[in-house]
Amino acid sequence: MAMVTYILHKNQPLTDEEREEIRALKNRPIVFDEDCPELTEEQLRQFKRVNPLKKKAAS
């Protein structure tokens, strides 16, 4: 499998080809291996957000 790199620019719309490639990725299975094993529920709970969600201002 080859790595594909894209450079996205803010406010530049995606091409139809880019949209189709993104849609195709949605159906690909996740593949775990010894370098990236599947995590247990307990391991997943230990993750902390790097950038906390901002609270929405009351309107």
GIQUI-V280833 format. One record per residue. RES is the residue in one letter. PSI is psi as a letter, one per 30 degrees, with the letter a starting at -180 (* if undefined). OMEGA is omega as a letter, one per 30 degrees, with the letter a starting at -180 (* if undefined). Layout:
BEGIN
res = <RES,RES>
psi = <PSI,PSI>
omega = <OMEGA,OMEGA>
END
This chain:
BEGIN
res = <M,A,M,V,T,Y,I,L,H,K,N,Q,P,L,T,D,E,E,R,E,E,I,R,A,L,K,N,R,P,I,V,F,D,E,D,C,P,E,L,T,E,E,Q,L,R,Q,F,K,R,V,N,P,L,K,K,K,A,A,S>
psi = <k,k,k,k,k,k,j,k,k,k,g,k,l,l,l,e,e,e,e,e,e,e,e,e,f,f,g,k,l,k,j,l,a,f,f,i,l,k,k,l,e,e,e,e,f,f,k,k,k,e,j,k,k,k,k,k,k,k,*>
omega = <a,l,l,a,l,l,l,l,a,l,l,a,l,l,l,l,l,l,a,l,l,l,a,a,a,a,a,l,l,a,l,l,a,l,a,a,l,a,l,l,l,l,l,l,a,l,l,l,l,l,a,l,l,l,l,l,l,a,*>
END
